[in-house]
Amino acid sequence: FFFSSRRRHTRLQGDWSSDVCSSDLLLPKVEGLTRLSEADLRRLLLPCLSPPAAPPTNPGKDRLARCAALLASRLVADGYINSRVFPLPDPPPTGTLLVVEGRIVEVRVSSTDPALQRRLQRLALPLQGQVLHLPSLERALAQLEQVPGVGSLRANLNRLGGDSTKAVLALQVDSVSRSTAGEIRDRKSTRLNS
């Protein structure tokens, strides 16, 4: 008979070895990350198991630090710019990578037009509490720029106090007058028609 594992290749009769790959036993446990699948994490972290060029002083701790650096680099490259990875030595011998997904904790909107400011504050409110993902934020800001009456929109991200995983999104909105808005609308429709 044969045994098929969800995680590994088909085993032959008499091969009662575990369906867990031996390298999986050396990979650190990852907590707090919801953005990568288990398979993606495994592929990402496998290179940190290979020995470094210089002999490590503390192999377990050095391996954990390499895995944390790999994961942190991947998160930043994917646009999660304020997410952090903290290596924790427990449980031995593999340790744990604690991921703190960075979030937008506050959205501030300022404008010389109080009605526009209130409207954009209401429209931007769903961003508050969301995981900060730069491409998603850029799409949301592009949508806010399309709100009638918005002439220009400038956005700044700052951290909240000393916690780099908590971001404050500050939006500065300049409104356009009704006559200017009509001219802009006319120019946009002219461009679309030509």
C-alpha positions as a Markdown table, in Angstrom:
| # | Residue | x | y | z |
|---|---|---|---|---|
| 1 | Phe | 0.0 | 0.0 | 0.0 |
| 2 | Phe | 1.1 | 3.6 | -0.1 |
| 3 | Phe | 0.6 | 6.6 | 2.1 |
| 4 | Ser | -0.1 | 10.0 | 0.8 |
| 5 | Ser | 0.6 | 13.1 | 3.0 |
| 6 | Arg | -0.9 | 16.5 | 2.4 |
| 7 | Arg | 2.5 | 18.0 | 3.2 |
| 8 | Arg | 5.0 | 15.7 | 1.7 |
| 9 | His | 5.4 | 13.3 | -1.2 |
| 10 | Thr | 3.9 | 9.8 | -1.4 |
| 11 | Arg | 5.7 | 7.3 | 0.9 |
| 12 | Leu | 6.5 | 3.7 | 0.0 |
| 13 | Gln | 5.4 | 0.7 | 2.1 |
| 14 | Gly | 7.5 | 0.4 | 5.2 |
| 15 | Asp | 8.4 | 4.0 | 5.3 |
| 16 | Trp | 6.8 | 5.1 | 8.5 |
| 17 | Ser | 8.9 | 8.3 | 8.8 |
| 18 | Ser | 7.1 | 11.5 | 9.7 |
| 19 | Asp | 5.5 | 13.6 | 7.0 |
| 20 | Val | 7.4 | 16.6 | 8.5 |
| 21 | Cys | 10.5 | 17.5 | 6.7 |
| 22 | Ser | 13.6 | 17.6 | 8.9 |
| 23 | Ser | 14.3 | 21.2 | 7.9 |
| 24 | Asp | 10.9 | 22.1 | 9.2 |
| 25 | Leu | 12.0 | 21.0 | 12.7 |
| 26 | Leu | 14.7 | 23.7 | 12.6 |
| 27 | Leu | 12.5 | 26.5 | 11.3 |
| 28 | Pro | 11.3 | 29.0 | 13.9 |
| 29 | Lys | 7.7 | 29.2 | 14.9 |
| 30 | Val | 6.1 | 32.4 | 13.4 |
| 31 | Glu | 3.3 | 34.2 | 15.4 |
| 32 | Gly | 1.2 | 37.2 | 14.5 |
| 33 | Leu | 1.6 | 37.1 | 10.7 |
| 34 | Thr | -1.6 | 36.8 | 8.6 |
| 35 | Arg | -0.1 | 37.9 | 5.3 |
| 36 | Leu | 1.9 | 34.8 | 4.2 |
| 37 | Ser | 0.8 | 31.2 | 3.8 |
| 38 | Glu | 2.6 | 28.5 | 5.7 |
| 39 | Ala | 4.2 | 27.3 | 2.4 |
| 40 | Asp | 5.4 | 30.8 | 1.5 |
| 41 | Leu | 6.9 | 31.1 | 5.0 |
| 42 | Arg | 8.7 | 27.8 | 4.7 |
| 43 | Arg | 10.2 | 28.8 | 1.3 |
| 44 | Leu | 11.2 | 32.2 | 2.6 |
| 45 | Leu | 12.9 | 30.9 | 5.7 |
| 46 | Leu | 14.7 | 27.8 | 4.4 |
| 47 | Pro | 17.7 | 29.9 | 3.3 |
| 48 | Cys | 18.3 | 31.0 | 6.9 |
| 49 | Leu | 19.1 | 27.4 | 7.8 |
| 50 | Ser | 22.2 | 27.2 | 5.6 |
| 51 | Pro | 25.4 | 28.0 | 7.6 |
| 52 | Pro | 26.7 | 31.6 | 7.4 |
| 53 | Ala | 30.1 | 32.4 | 5.8 |
| 54 | Ala | 31.7 | 33.1 | 9.2 |
| 55 | Pro | 31.3 | 30.5 | 12.0 |
| 56 | Pro | 28.5 | 31.6 | 14.3 |
| 57 | Thr | 29.2 | 32.2 | 18.0 |
| 58 | Asn | 25.7 | 31.1 | 18.9 |
| 59 | Pro | 24.2 | 29.0 | 16.1 |
| 60 | Gly | 20.6 | 29.0 | 17.3 |
| 61 | Lys | 20.5 | 32.7 | 18.0 |
| 62 | Asp | 22.3 | 33.6 | 14.8 |
| 63 | Arg | 20.0 | 31.4 | 12.7 |
| 64 | Leu | 17.0 | 33.0 | 14.4 |
| 65 | Ala | 18.3 | 36.5 | 13.7 |
| 66 | Arg | 18.9 | 35.6 | 10.0 |
| 67 | Cys | 15.3 | 34.3 | 9.7 |
| 68 | Ala | 14.0 | 37.5 | 11.3 |
| 69 | Ala | 16.0 | 39.6 | 8.9 |
| 70 | Leu | 14.7 | 37.6 | 5.9 |
| 71 | Leu | 11.1 | 37.9 | 7.0 |
| 72 | Ala | 11.4 | 41.6 | 7.8 |
| 73 | Ser | 12.9 | 42.3 | 4.4 |
| 74 | Arg | 10.1 | 40.4 | 2.7 |
| 75 | Leu | 7.4 | 42.4 | 4.6 |
| 76 | Val | 9.0 | 45.7 | 3.7 |
| 77 | Ala | 9.5 | 44.7 | 0.0 |
| 78 | Asp | 5.8 | 43.7 | -0.1 |
| 79 | Gly | 4.8 | 47.1 | 1.2 |
| 80 | Tyr | 4.2 | 46.4 | 4.9 |
| 81 | Ile | 6.6 | 49.2 | 5.8 |
| 82 | Asn | 6.0 | 49.5 | 9.5 |
| 83 | Ser | 5.6 | 45.8 | 10.4 |
| 84 | Arg | 8.3 | 44.5 | 12.6 |
| 85 | Val | 9.8 | 41.0 | 13.3 |
| 86 | Phe | 11.1 | 40.2 | 16.8 |
| 87 | Pro | 13.2 | 37.1 | 17.4 |
| 88 | Leu | 12.4 | 35.3 | 20.6 |
| 89 | Pro | 14.6 | 32.5 | 21.9 |
| 90 | Asp | 11.7 | 30.3 | 23.2 |
| 91 | Pro | 10.9 | 27.5 | 22.5 |
| 92 | Pro | 14.4 | 26.1 | 22.2 |
| 93 | Pro | 16.1 | 25.1 | 19.9 |
| 94 | Thr | 14.3 | 26.9 | 17.1 |
| 95 | Gly | 12.8 | 30.0 | 18.7 |
| 96 | Thr | 9.9 | 32.1 | 17.6 |
| 97 | Leu | 9.6 | 35.0 | 15.2 |
| 98 | Leu | 7.0 | 37.4 | 16.6 |
| 99 | Val | 5.5 | 39.6 | 13.9 |
| 100 | Val | 3.8 | 42.8 | 14.8 |
| 101 | Glu | 1.8 | 44.0 | 11.8 |
| 102 | Gly | 2.1 | 47.7 | 11.6 |
| 103 | Arg | -1.2 | 49.6 | 11.5 |
| 104 | Ile | -2.6 | 53.0 | 10.8 |
| 105 | Val | -3.9 | 54.0 | 14.2 |
| 106 | Glu | -5.0 | 57.5 | 13.5 |
| 107 | Val | -6.1 | 59.5 | 10.5 |
| 108 | Arg | -6.0 | 63.3 | 10.6 |
| 109 | Val | -7.5 | 65.5 | 7.8 |
| 110 | Ser | -6.9 | 69.2 | 7.5 |
| 111 | Ser | -8.4 | 71.6 | 5.0 |
| 112 | Thr | -9.4 | 75.2 | 4.7 |
| 113 | Asp | -12.8 | 74.0 | 3.6 |
| 114 | Pro | -14.6 | 72.6 | 6.7 |
| 115 | Ala | -17.2 | 70.7 | 4.8 |
| 116 | Leu | -14.6 | 69.0 | 2.6 |
| 117 | Gln | -12.6 | 68.2 | 5.7 |
| 118 | Arg | -15.5 | 66.5 | 7.3 |
| 119 | Arg | -16.4 | 64.6 | 4.2 |
| 120 | Leu | -12.8 | 63.3 | 3.7 |
| 121 | Gln | -12.4 | 62.5 | 7.4 |
| 122 | Arg | -15.5 | 60.3 | 7.1 |
| 123 | Leu | -14.3 | 58.7 | 3.9 |
| 124 | Ala | -10.8 | 58.1 | 5.3 |
| 125 | Leu | -12.0 | 56.7 | 8.6 |
| 126 | Pro | -12.0 | 53.0 | 7.4 |
| 127 | Leu | -8.2 | 53.3 | 7.0 |
| 128 | Gln | -7.9 | 53.7 | 10.7 |
| 129 | Gly | -7.0 | 50.3 | 12.3 |
| 130 | Gln | -6.0 | 48.7 | 9.0 |
| 131 | Val | -2.7 | 47.0 | 8.5 |
| 132 | Leu | -0.4 | 49.6 | 6.8 |
| 133 | His | 0.2 | 48.2 | 3.3 |
| 134 | Leu | 1.6 | 50.9 | 1.0 |
| 135 | Pro | 0.1 | 49.8 | -2.3 |
| 136 | Ser | -3.4 | 49.6 | -0.7 |
| 137 | Leu | -2.9 | 53.0 | 0.9 |
| 138 | Glu | -1.9 | 54.6 | -2.4 |
| 139 | Arg | -5.0 | 53.2 | -4.0 |
| 140 | Ala | -7.2 | 54.6 | -1.2 |
| 141 | Leu | -5.5 | 58.0 | -1.5 |
| 142 | Ala | -6.1 | 58.0 | -5.3 |
| 143 | Gln | -9.8 | 57.4 | -4.6 |
| 144 | Leu | -9.9 | 60.3 | -2.2 |
| 145 | Glu | -8.3 | 62.6 | -4.8 |
| 146 | Gln | -11.4 | 61.9 | -7.0 |
| 147 | Val | -13.8 | 63.3 | -4.4 |
| 148 | Pro | -15.5 | 66.4 | -5.8 |
| 149 | Gly | -14.0 | 69.6 | -4.5 |
| 150 | Val | -10.5 | 68.1 | -3.9 |
| 151 | Gly | -7.9 | 70.2 | -5.6 |
| 152 | Ser | -4.8 | 68.5 | -4.2 |
| 153 | Leu | -4.1 | 66.0 | -1.5 |
| 154 | Arg | -0.9 | 65.5 | 0.3 |
| 155 | Ala | -0.3 | 62.6 | 2.7 |
| 156 | Asn | 2.3 | 62.1 | 5.4 |
| 157 | Leu | 2.9 | 59.1 | 7.5 |
| 158 | Asn | 4.4 | 59.5 | 11.0 |
| 159 | Arg | 4.8 | 57.1 | 13.8 |
| 160 | Leu | 2.8 | 57.5 | 16.9 |
| 161 | Gly | 5.3 | 58.2 | 19.7 |
| 162 | Gly | 8.1 | 55.8 | 19.9 |
| 163 | Asp | 6.2 | 52.8 | 18.5 |
| 164 | Ser | 7.2 | 52.3 | 14.9 |
| 165 | Thr | 4.4 | 49.8 | 14.3 |
| 166 | Lys | 1.7 | 52.5 | 14.8 |
| 167 | Ala | 1.3 | 55.1 | 12.1 |
| 168 | Val | -0.5 | 58.3 | 11.9 |
| 169 | Leu | -1.8 | 59.3 | 8.5 |
| 170 | Ala | -2.0 | 63.1 | 8.1 |
| 171 | Leu | -3.9 | 64.4 | 5.0 |
| 172 | Gln | -3.7 | 68.0 | 3.9 |
| 173 | Val | -6.4 | 68.8 | 1.4 |
| 174 | Asp | -6.7 | 71.9 | -0.7 |
| 175 | Ser | -10.1 | 72.5 | -2.1 |
| 176 | Val | -10.9 | 74.0 | -5.5 |
| 177 | Ser | -13.5 | 76.6 | -6.1 |
| 178 | Arg | -16.7 | 75.7 | -8.0 |
| 179 | Ser | -15.6 | 77.6 | -11.1 |
| 180 | Thr | -12.1 | 76.0 | -11.0 |
| 181 | Ala | -13.7 | 72.6 | -10.5 |
| 182 | Gly | -15.9 | 73.1 | -13.6 |
| 183 | Glu | -12.8 | 74.1 | -15.6 |
| 184 | Ile | -10.9 | 71.0 | -14.5 |
| 185 | Arg | -13.9 | 68.8 | -15.3 |
| 186 | Asp | -14.1 | 70.4 | -18.7 |
| 187 | Arg | -10.4 | 69.8 | -19.4 |
| 188 | Lys | -10.7 | 66.2 | -18.2 |
| 189 | Ser | -13.6 | 65.5 | -20.5 |
| 190 | Thr | -11.8 | 67.2 | -23.4 |
| 191 | Arg | -8.8 | 65.0 | -22.8 |
| 192 | Leu | -10.9 | 61.9 | -22.7 |
| 193 | Asn | -12.7 | 62.8 | -26.0 |
| 194 | Ser | -9.6 | 63.5 | -28.0 |
